[in-house]
C-alpha cells in the first residue's frame, strides 16, 4: 500500500510547472502617473479581434484574466510595450497582428511565445491609442515598466530593475 506522499514528487513537479513569479509592490503601482489621460480598451487576443484594434500609435499590455468566471474579476499584466514611437509607421493593429503571427508560426521571443501559447484562452490585449506625436511613448513605457515589472518583459526595464532581476535567485 502506497504511503501518504506516494504521488508527492509528481504532483509537485506538475505544480511547479504552473508556478510563476510575479512582482507585487503596491507603492510602485500607486506612483505610476502619466501626464496624458490613458483611456484603456481591451480585446480578447484572437484573430477575430483584429478589426477592433485601432491603426494608431500607442501603449499596450497583455493581461491574463479569467472572464467570465465563477471567481471575482481579476487578472495580471504579463507584458507591456509600445508601437509607433519611431518613423516606421507601426501601429497597434500591426503590432497585434505581429503577435498573432508569432503564435501561428511558433516563433519570436521564447517568453513572449510561451505567454501567447500557454494562456491563449485567457489572454487579453489592452491598449491606449496615443496619436499625438508629442506623447513620448518610450518614457511612458519606462514608467509603466518600473511600476509593474511584467514578468514577460526582459528588455527595456532599466538598469536598476534589470540588475536586481539578474541578481535574484
Beta strands, then each sheet from edge to edge (+ up, - down):
strand 1: 41-44
strand 2: 58-65
strand 3: 75-83
strand 4: 123-129
sheet 1: 1+ 4- 2+ 3-
end
